[in-house]
């Protein structure tokens, strides 16, 4: 058991240093920012064999900035289901299936009262612990059961540097995990798993694309530009360290195809299947034979709004600033904002394929009802006019009691796209 917070009162006004990994949370302890307060409680939890979670966050009305946050023990609260195996929020580790869901080993909630509340008071630049309880109502979790607790996996800066060094030395991920396990006294004490380790390696590759690979690709594209007499379009964007961040290229055949069939364009990013985890962007369309055709290509390091804005403006430059009449994307918010900025005169449409793939998941309980799938598909895909669609939609909503389905109602609000 941990000591009660009554014995841990600290009246010191000093702001805690985020580099104090063994510090103990104390009432009135101050922090330079919220992240430092969170790091302290995380470190305390890790050192004392329990996990934490955010239970409540409070924001100011005027600017939506955070001014208060409550952290609690991961076993706080009560089990919602009759069987704790069905309580998805705390389930960890797959061992079978129950009622179509994965069955998992669990540690049931105990209503633990351990908590830490930090506040950023008005006219104050620091954060302060104003409420604290460190006494559990359960035994601390033994090392053998730590894997049964949902806990945030965090790779520290020192661990990242070691992973990068081992990766550069040719040590495979499995052996790297064994090394970390030996360093921390067991795999359950490491603080992250093999997938997190691979993510670090992926990010390292992405941020440090091999000079030879990048240069070889650019050399090929510039050679194609020279051989085409300058008709081949290529443009790059480098970051502050002169590393490749974005690349757009359009060949002469794609330019000609766009001039003839560029009224409607599909703008999409494929899964990051390449070695450096860089999204591959495709501009595609359909010709008069209903065949897919290409209008251009791009490689990007991230999927931020500013990145998509650069890609769209550069692609338009290659196409002599001719905007398409309509552009089709999925429901990516960064893409949406970029299109509104760079293609203000283009109709923005959402891809029905991406949306329809979510139907079985979002409407699972309704799909099992007799006649629903037929009525739903008839409304979505076979309404030839807007009036017919609206009439069928109203009937569908009333017939199957869909008024409370927030996902479907949100989709209806976007029907203009």
SVG drawing of the C-alpha trace seen along z (x, -y; Angstrom):
<svg xmlns="http://www.w3.org/2000/svg" viewBox="-42 -38 69 57">
<polyline fill="none" stroke="black" stroke-width="0.4" points="0.0,0.0 1.1,-3.6 1.2,-6.3 -1.7,-8.6 -1.5,-12.0 -1.8,-13.5 1.7,-12.5 3.0,-14.0 2.1,-17.6 4.7,-19.9 4.5,-23.7 7.5,-24.4 6.8,-26.9 9.6,-25.7 8.6,-24.5 9.6,-20.9 12.2,-19.9 11.0,-17.5 14.3,-15.7 13.4,-14.4 12.3,-10.8 12.1,-9.8 10.0,-12.7 6.9,-12.0 3.7,-14.0 2.9,-16.4 0.2,-18.9 0.9,-22.4 3.9,-21.2 4.2,-23.5 5.1,-22.7 6.2,-24.9 3.5,-23.2 0.9,-20.4 3.2,-17.9 5.7,-18.1 3.0,-17.3 1.8,-14.4 5.4,-13.1 5.8,-13.2 2.7,-11.1 3.5,-8.7 7.0,-8.1 5.6,-7.7 3.0,-5.2 5.7,-3.2 8.0,-3.1 5.1,-1.9 3.6,0.8 0.4,-0.8 -0.9,-2.6 -2.8,-5.9 -5.4,-7.4 -7.0,-10.8 -10.5,-10.9 -11.4,-14.5 -10.1,-17.6 -11.5,-21.1 -11.3,-23.9 -11.9,-27.6 -15.0,-28.8 -13.4,-31.7 -10.4,-30.1 -10.9,-26.4 -7.5,-26.2 -7.0,-23.5 -7.0,-24.8 -7.6,-21.6 -6.9,-17.9 -7.7,-14.9 -5.5,-11.8 -6.6,-8.6 -5.4,-5.0 -6.3,-2.7 -8.4,-0.6 -10.6,-3.5 -14.3,-3.2 -16.6,-0.3 -17.0,2.6 -19.7,1.7 -20.6,5.2 -21.8,8.2 -18.7,10.0 -15.5,7.9 -14.3,9.6 -16.9,7.5 -15.6,4.2 -13.7,3.0 -12.0,0.0 -9.7,2.1 -9.3,5.3 -5.8,6.3 -4.3,9.4 -6.3,11.5 -7.0,15.2 -10.1,16.2 -13.5,14.7 -16.8,13.9 -20.0,13.0 -18.0,12.1 -15.6,10.0 -12.0,10.8 -11.8,12.3 -9.0,10.9 -7.3,11.4 -8.2,8.5 -7.7,6.9 -11.2,5.8 -11.6,2.3 -11.7,1.8 -13.0,-1.7 -9.5,-2.9 -9.4,-6.5 -5.8,-7.3 -5.9,-10.6 -4.0,-13.8 -5.7,-17.0 -3.6,-19.8 -4.8,-23.3 -3.5,-26.3 -5.0,-29.2 -5.9,-32.5 -3.0,-35.1 -0.5,-32.3 2.0,-30.8 2.5,-27.5 0.4,-24.4 -0.2,-23.2 -1.4,-20.0 -4.5,-21.1 -5.9,-17.6 -4.0,-14.4 -4.7,-10.9 -2.0,-8.2 -3.6,-5.3 -4.9,-2.4 -7.8,-0.2 -6.1,2.8 -2.8,4.5 -0.2,3.2 0.1,5.3 2.8,7.9 5.4,7.8 3.9,11.0 0.5,9.2 1.6,5.8 0.8,6.9 -2.9,7.2 -3.1,3.4 -3.8,1.0 -1.0,-1.5 0.5,-4.0 3.6,-2.8 6.2,-5.5 9.7,-5.3 12.0,-7.8 14.5,-10.0 17.4,-7.8 15.7,-4.6 15.0,-6.2 18.7,-7.0 19.7,-3.5 17.1,-2.0 18.6,-4.2 22.1,-3.1 21.2,0.6 19.3,0.2 22.3,-1.5 24.4,1.4 22.2,4.0 20.5,5.4 17.0,6.7 14.0,5.6 13.6,9.0 17.1,8.8 16.7,5.2 13.7,6.1 15.7,8.8 18.4,6.3 15.9,3.9 14.4,6.7 17.8,7.6 18.4,3.9 15.1,3.5 14.8,6.9 12.2,8.4 10.1,7.6 7.1,6.5 9.3,3.8 10.5,2.2 7.6,-0.2 6.9,0.5 6.6,3.5 8.1,4.6 5.5,2.6 6.5,-0.7 10.1,0.2 9.4,0.7 7.5,-2.6 10.7,-4.3 12.7,-2.7 10.0,-3.7 10.1,-7.3 13.9,-7.2 13.9,-6.0 11.3,-8.5 13.2,-11.4 16.5,-10.2 15.8,-8.9 18.9,-7.3 20.9,-9.9 21.6,-7.3 18.0,-6.2 16.6,-9.8 19.3,-10.9 18.9,-7.9 15.1,-8.6 15.6,-12.3 18.3,-11.5 15.9,-9.2 13.1,-11.8 15.4,-14.6 16.8,-12.4 13.2,-11.8 12.7,-15.5 15.8,-16.0 14.8,-13.2 11.3,-14.8 12.7,-18.1 11.5,-19.7 7.9,-18.6 8.3,-16.2 7.3,-18.2 9.1,-17.6 9.3,-19.8 10.7,-19.1 10.3,-20.6 13.1,-20.3 12.9,-20.8 15.1,-23.1 17.9,-20.4 17.8,-20.2 16.2,-16.7 13.5,-15.7 10.0,-16.4 7.7,-16.4 8.1,-15.5 5.6,-16.0 6.0,-14.8 3.8,-14.6 4.7,-13.0 3.6,-14.3 1.1,-11.5 -0.6,-12.4 -0.8,-16.1 -2.4,-15.1 -4.9,-12.8 -5.8,-15.6 -6.5,-18.1 -8.9,-15.6 -10.5,-13.9 -9.7,-16.1 -13.2,-17.2 -13.3,-14.9 -10.2,-14.0 -9.7,-11.5 -7.1,-12.7 -6.0,-9.9 -3.0,-8.6 -2.1,-5.0 -1.0,-3.0 2.6,-3.7 3.9,-0.5 7.3,-1.9 10.4,-1.4 10.4,-5.0 6.7,-5.1 6.1,-8.0 2.5,-8.3 2.2,-8.0 -0.3,-10.4 -2.2,-9.6 -4.2,-11.9 -6.4,-9.7 -9.5,-9.9 -11.5,-7.9 -11.3,-8.1 -14.1,-7.6 -13.6,-3.8 -14.2,-3.9 -10.6,-3.0 -8.6,-4.5 -6.0,-7.0 -3.2,-8.9 -2.9,-12.6 0.1,-12.9 2.1,-11.6 3.5,-12.8 5.5,-11.5 5.0,-13.3 6.5,-12.8 3.3,-13.6 -0.4,-14.2 -0.7,-17.7 -2.9,-20.5 0.2,-22.6 1.7,-19.5 -1.5,-18.9 -1.7,-22.6 1.8,-22.5 1.0,-19.3 -2.2,-20.7 -0.7,-24.1 2.4,-22.3 0.2,-19.9 -1.9,-22.8 1.3,-24.5 2.1,-21.4 -1.4,-21.5 -1.2,-25.2 -3.5,-26.2 -6.5,-24.5 -8.8,-23.4 -10.9,-20.3 -14.7,-20.7 -14.9,-18.2 -12.4,-16.4 -13.2,-13.2 -11.4,-12.4 -12.1,-10.4 -13.2,-12.1 -9.7,-13.3 -10.0,-16.7 -6.5,-17.9 -7.3,-17.2 -10.7,-19.0 -9.1,-22.2 -6.4,-22.1 -8.9,-21.7 -11.0,-24.6 -7.9,-26.7 -6.3,-25.7 -9.3,-24.7 -12.0,-27.2 -14.0,-26.8 -13.9,-23.0 -16.8,-20.9 -15.6,-18.8 -17.1,-15.2 -16.6,-12.4 -15.7,-8.9 -18.8,-6.6 -16.5,-3.6 -14.7,-4.7 -18.1,-5.6 -19.8,-2.3 -17.0,-0.3 -18.0,-1.6 -21.7,-0.6 -21.4,2.9 -19.5,1.6 -21.5,-1.6 -24.9,0.0 -24.3,3.6 -27.4,3.8 -29.6,2.5 -28.1,4.8 -29.5,7.8 -33.1,6.4 -35.1,7.9 -35.4,5.5 -33.0,2.9 -30.1,3.5 -32.4,3.5 -34.1,0.3 -30.9,-1.4 -29.1,-0.6 -32.1,-1.5 -32.1,-5.0 -28.4,-5.6 -27.6,-4.1 -30.9,-4.1 -32.4,-7.6 -32.1,-9.3 -33.2,-12.8 -32.7,-14.7 -36.5,-14.7 -36.7,-10.9 -33.6,-10.6 -35.1,-12.9 -38.4,-11.0 -36.8,-7.6 -34.4,-8.9 -37.3,-10.1 -39.1,-6.8 -35.9,-4.9 -35.2,-6.9 -38.7,-6.5 -39.1,-2.8 -35.9,-1.7 -35.8,-4.2 -32.5,-5.8 -33.1,-9.2 -30.6,-8.6 -27.8,-7.2 -25.3,-10.1 -22.9,-8.7 -25.7,-8.4 -27.1,-11.9 -23.6,-13.4 -23.2,-11.7 -26.5,-13.2 -25.3,-16.6 -22.5,-16.2 -24.8,-15.1 -24.0,-18.3 -20.6,-16.7"/>
</svg>
